Amino acid sequence: MIVERTNYYAKSGCAADVLAIRRRACQVRASIGLAAGSVYVKSEGDGPDVAWACSFPDKAAHDADLAARATSPDFEAVRASMRQAIDRFERHVETRDDGPLANGMVDTDGLEAHAVPREIEFDSGAYRLKGYLYLPPGKGPFPCLIRNHGSGIAQGIWDASRPATALTFLSWGIASFLPHRHGYGNSPGPAWRSDVPAAFGTPEYDDQLARRLDRESDDVIAALAMVERLPEIRVDRIGIMGSSFGGTNTLLAASKSSRFRCAVEFAGAAMNWERTPALRELMKGAARKLTQPIFFISAANDYSVRPTIELAEAMAGTGQVVQSKVYPAFGANRDEGHRIEAMGQTLWGGDVRRFLERWL
């Protein structure tokens, strides 16, 4: 990755003019098919009054950009204006250090050939289950997240591998594996409603659901054991995440195995929390057993934000690392809010990346 930075030191009283000219230069760049880049304004210190930066995938792309500027009359006119407003100009061209963090995370380009996962079968109890492995470009081995789906992956569904979130992690150099737990997607076994036939909100429903989700989390542990055997994966850098039923499974599975380095839990039990005291206690008990850092997340317009808040509160005094964040409302209704993990990567990506950089 090549980064060009240009610094502008304004003549006395001309800082606002320099900023306006630099913004105009960005508009000209866009008009001739170049990336606009980013403009920065001095807030303190002795640096330039205005700066501009732009990234390029390689030297050839940067050379082509320089050539396009040199042959543009509009860009040369902007340069002439800038020369009248500044005392000094600097250009710095740098090569970004693309070395990975200690856990293997690294910014990754060229994902086009990596957006199709590998289907893998693995055993869990009496069932031969299926899941979907995404690997970043490069040799590996890679850090990995086991991603847990919600109840919406019904058997036979076309939306099997959930690539959007996987691609977010691939861009950070993280592999991911999405196991289909028994009775979901392309895995055999009874659907969850077969094991939870009682009416919603009844004590029977609560007990049946808690038992079912606890059994499902054993499938996640089986997925972990399979992933640990893959040569492309760093066995010491495997985390876990999930949303809705997948969030509940993330918490339960993490409480059962210290081999997960960290956990990210989106909206676990948000649709059930107020009506399922047995499930609440199961999840709170699991939270108190955690040995790894966890990040609880939900949107303000989800069915309930109480799990995100109360599960973090349940960990008070355990000495474990816990983060909890309720994001602003996401989408037009509670169903869209509930799908913040699947569709809101731009919203939560920065926070989750920082969490993973530290704990994965």
C-alpha positions in Angstrom: 0.0 0.0 0.0 1.3 3.4 -1.0 0.3 6.5 0.8 0.9 10.1 -0.5 0.6 12.9 2.0 0.9 16.6 1.0 1.3 19.4 3.6 0.4 23.0 3.1 1.8 25.9 5.2 -0.4 28.9 4.6 0.7 32.5 4.3 -0.4 34.7 7.2 -4.2 35.0 7.2 -4.6 32.5 4.3 -5.4 29.3 6.1 -9.1 29.4 5.2 -8.1 30.0 1.5 -5.7 27.1 1.5 -8.5 24.8 2.9 -10.9 26.0 0.2 -8.4 25.4 -2.5 -7.5 21.9 -1.2 -11.2 21.0 -1.2 -11.5 22.3 -4.8 -8.5 20.1 -5.7 -10.4 17.1 -4.4 -13.4 18.0 -6.5 -11.2 18.2 -9.6 -9.6 14.8 -8.7 -13.1 13.3 -8.6 -14.1 14.9 -11.9 -11.1 13.3 -13.7 -11.8 9.9 -12.2 -9.3 9.9 -9.3 -10.0 9.2 -5.7 -10.8 12.4 -3.8 -8.6 11.6 -0.8 -8.9 13.0 2.7 -8.3 16.5 3.9 -7.0 17.4 7.4 -6.9 20.7 9.2 -4.4 21.6 11.9 -6.0 21.6 15.4 -2.9 22.3 17.4 0.9 22.3 17.3 3.4 23.4 14.6 2.4 21.2 11.7 0.9 22.2 8.4 -2.2 24.3 8.3 -3.9 21.8 5.8 -2.9 18.3 4.8 -4.2 15.8 2.2 -3.7 12.1 2.0 -4.6 9.3 -0.4 -3.8 5.6 -0.5 -2.9 3.5 -3.6 -2.7 -0.3 -3.9 0.8 -0.1 -5.5 3.4 2.1 -7.1 1.9 1.7 -10.6 -1.4 3.1 -9.4 0.3 6.0 -7.7 2.4 6.8 -10.8 -0.8 6.7 -12.9 -2.5 9.1 -10.5 0.5 11.5 -10.7 0.3 11.4 -14.5 -3.4 12.1 -14.6 -2.9 15.2 -12.4 0.0 16.4 -14.6 -2.1 16.3 -17.8 -5.2 18.0 -16.3 -5.5 21.7 -17.0 -8.1 22.1 -14.2 -5.8 20.5 -11.7 -2.9 22.7 -12.8 -5.2 25.8 -12.3 -5.8 24.6 -8.7 -2.1 24.2 -8.2 -1.5 27.8 -9.4 -4.0 29.1 -6.9 -2.5 27.1 -4.1 1.0 28.5 -4.9 -0.3 32.0 -4.3 -1.7 31.1 -0.8 1.1 29.1 0.8 4.6 29.7 2.0 5.7 26.1 1.9 4.6 22.8 0.4 5.7 19.2 1.2 5.0 15.9 -0.5 5.7 12.6 1.3 5.2 9.2 -0.3 5.3 6.2 2.1 4.8 2.5 1.9 2.4 1.2 4.6 3.8 -1.5 6.9 1.4 -4.4 6.1 2.8 -6.7 8.7 0.3 -8.4 10.9 -0.5 -7.8 14.5 0.7 -10.4 17.0 -2.6 -12.2 16.7 -2.4 -12.3 12.9 -4.9 -9.6 12.1 -3.9 -7.5 9.1 -5.7 -5.2 6.6 -6.3 -7.4 3.5 -7.1 -6.4 -0.1 -8.1 -8.5 -3.1 -11.0 -10.4 -1.5 -12.8 -11.0 -4.8 -11.6 -14.6 -5.1 -12.3 -15.3 -1.4 -16.0 -14.5 -1.2 -17.1 -18.1 -1.7 -16.7 -20.3 1.4 -15.6 -23.9 1.7 -18.3 -26.3 2.9 -17.1 -28.5 5.7 -18.8 -31.4 7.5 -18.1 -32.2 11.1 -19.6 -34.5 13.8 -21.5 -33.4 16.8 -23.1 -36.2 18.9 -25.3 -38.3 16.6 -25.3 -35.7 13.8 -23.1 -35.0 10.8 -23.3 -31.2 10.6 -22.3 -28.7 7.9 -20.6 -25.3 8.1 -19.0 -22.7 5.9 -15.3 -21.6 6.2 -14.1 -18.3 4.8 -10.3 -17.9 4.5 -8.4 -14.6 3.8 -5.9 -14.2 1.0 -2.5 -15.4 1.8 -0.7 -18.4 3.3 -2.0 -18.4 6.9 -2.4 -19.7 9.4 -5.1 -17.2 10.3 -6.9 -16.1 13.4 -10.5 -17.2 13.2 -14.0 -16.5 14.5 -16.7 -19.1 14.9 -19.9 -17.3 13.9 -23.2 -18.5 15.2 -26.4 -17.9 13.3 -29.8 -17.1 14.7 -33.1 -19.0 14.3 -33.6 -17.6 10.8 -31.4 -20.2 9.1 -34.2 -22.7 8.6 -33.6 -26.1 7.0 -33.2 -25.7 3.2 -32.8 -21.9 3.3 -30.9 -20.3 0.5 -29.1 -17.8 2.7 -26.7 -20.4 4.0 -23.3 -18.8 4.5 -23.9 -15.2 5.5 -21.1 -13.7 3.4 -21.5 -10.0 4.4 -20.1 -10.3 7.9 -17.6 -12.8 6.8 -16.2 -10.4 4.3 -15.8 -7.7 7.0 -13.6 -10.1 9.0 -11.7 -11.2 5.9 -10.8 -7.6 5.2 -9.2 -7.6 8.7 -7.3 -10.9 8.0 -9.6 -13.0 10.1 -11.0 -16.4 8.9 -14.5 -17.4 10.0 -16.5 -20.6 10.2 -20.3 -20.6 10.3 -21.5 -24.0 11.6 -25.1 -25.0 11.0 -26.3 -26.4 14.3 -28.5 -29.4 14.3 -31.9 -28.8 12.8 -30.9 -25.6 10.9 -29.8 -24.9 7.3 -28.1 -27.8 5.8 -27.6 -29.8 9.0 -29.9 -32.7 10.0 -31.9 -33.0 13.2 -35.1 -31.7 14.6 -35.8 -28.0 14.0 -35.8 -26.0 17.2 -39.6 -25.6 17.3 -39.9 -29.4 17.3 -38.1 -29.4 20.6 -40.0 -26.3 21.8 -43.6 -27.0 21.0 -45.1 -25.1 24.0 -46.8 -21.8 23.5 -44.5 -18.7 23.7 -44.4 -17.1 27.1 -45.4 -20.2 29.1 -43.1 -21.8 31.7 -43.0 -24.9 29.5 -41.7 -22.9 26.5 -39.1 -21.2 28.7 -37.8 -24.6 30.0 -37.9 -26.2 26.6 -36.1 -23.3 24.9 -33.3 -23.2 27.6 -32.7 -26.9 27.2 -32.7 -26.7 23.4 -30.2 -23.8 23.2 -27.9 -25.4 25.8 -27.8 -28.6 23.6 -27.2 -26.5 20.5 -24.1 -24.9 22.2 -22.5 -28.4 22.2 -22.6 -28.2 18.4 -20.6 -25.0 18.7 -18.0 -26.8 20.8 -17.8 -29.6 18.2 -17.3 -26.9 15.5 -14.4 -25.5 17.6 -12.8 -28.9 17.8 -13.0 -29.3 14.1 -11.6 -25.8 13.4 -8.7 -26.4 15.7 -7.6 -29.3 13.4 -7.5 -27.1 10.3 -3.9 -26.2 9.2 -5.1 -22.8 7.9 -6.2 -21.7 11.4 -4.2 -20.5 14.4 -5.3 -22.8 17.2 -4.3 -20.2 19.8 -6.4 -17.4 18.2 -10.0 -18.6 17.9 -12.8 -16.4 19.0 -16.6 -16.7 18.9 -19.5 -14.4 18.0 -23.2 -14.6 17.1 -26.5 -12.9 17.1 -30.0 -13.7 18.5 -30.1 -17.5 19.2 -26.5 -17.4 17.9 -25.7 -14.8 20.6 -27.1 -17.1 23.2 -25.1 -20.0 21.8 -22.0 -17.7 21.8 -22.4 -17.1 25.5 -23.2 -20.7 26.4 -20.4 -22.1 24.3 -17.8 -19.6 25.6 -18.8 -20.6 29.2 -18.1 -24.2 28.3 -14.6 -23.8 26.8 -11.7 -21.5 27.7 -10.2 -22.3 24.3 -12.2 -19.4 22.9 -10.0 -16.3 23.3 -12.8 -13.8 23.3 -16.5 -13.5 22.5 -18.8 -10.9 20.7 -22.5 -11.4 21.6 -25.1 -9.6 19.6 -28.7 -9.5 20.8 -28.7 -12.8 22.6 -32.3 -13.7 23.6 -33.5 -10.2 22.8 -36.8 -11.6 21.5 -37.4 -13.8 24.5 -35.8 -12.1 27.5 -38.8 -10.7 29.3 -40.8 -13.9 29.1 -38.2 -16.6 29.8 -36.8 -16.4 33.3 -35.2 -19.9 33.1 -33.3 -18.8 30.0 -32.3 -15.6 31.6 -30.8 -17.4 34.6 -29.0 -19.9 32.3 -27.4 -17.0 30.4 -26.5 -15.0 33.5 -24.9 -18.1 35.0 -22.9 -18.7 31.8 -21.8 -15.1 31.9 -20.4 -15.5 35.4 -18.5 -18.6 34.3 -16.6 -16.9 31.4 -12.8 -16.9 31.4 -12.4 -14.7 28.3 -13.3 -11.1 27.4 -16.8 -10.6 26.0 -18.5 -7.7 24.2 -22.3 -7.5 24.4 -24.0 -5.5 21.6 -27.5 -4.6 20.6 -29.4 -1.8 18.8 -31.7 0.5 20.8 -34.7 -0.5 18.7 -34.2 -4.3 19.2 -37.0 -6.3 20.8 -35.1 -5.7 24.1 -31.8 -4.2 25.2 -32.0 -5.7 28.6 -29.8 -8.7 27.7 -27.0 -6.5 26.6 -27.2 -4.5 29.9 -28.1 -7.2 32.4 -25.6 -9.8 31.2 -22.8 -7.3 31.6 -24.1 -6.4 35.0 -24.2 -10.1 35.9 -20.4 -10.2 35.4 -19.7 -7.5 38.0 -17.2 -8.8 40.5 -16.0 -11.7 38.3 -12.8 -10.0 37.4 -13.4 -10.7 33.7 -13.2 -8.2 30.9 -16.6 -7.1 29.7 -17.8 -4.5 27.3 -21.4 -3.6 26.6 -22.9 -1.2 24.1 -26.4 -0.3 22.9 -26.1 1.4 19.5 -28.6 3.9 18.3 -31.7 2.6 16.6 -30.9 0.7 13.4 -33.4 0.6 10.6 -37.1 1.4 10.7 -38.4 -1.3 13.1 -37.4 -3.8 15.7 -36.8 -6.6 13.2 -34.2 -4.5 11.4 -32.8 -3.5 14.8 -32.5 -7.1 15.7 -30.4 -7.8 12.6 -27.7 -5.2 13.4 -25.0 -7.9 13.3 -25.9 -9.1 9.8 -26.5 -5.6 8.3 -24.8 -3.0 10.4 -21.1 -3.8 9.9 -20.4 -0.1 9.2 -21.9 0.8 12.5 -20.2 -1.7 14.8 -17.2 -2.5 12.8 -14.8 0.0 14.4 -15.6 -1.0 17.9 -15.5 -4.8 17.2 -12.2 -4.4 15.4 -10.6 -2.6 18.3 -11.9 -5.3 20.6 -10.5 -8.1 18.5 -7.2 -6.4 18.0 -6.8 -6.4 21.8 -8.3 -9.7 22.8 -8.4 -12.2 19.8 
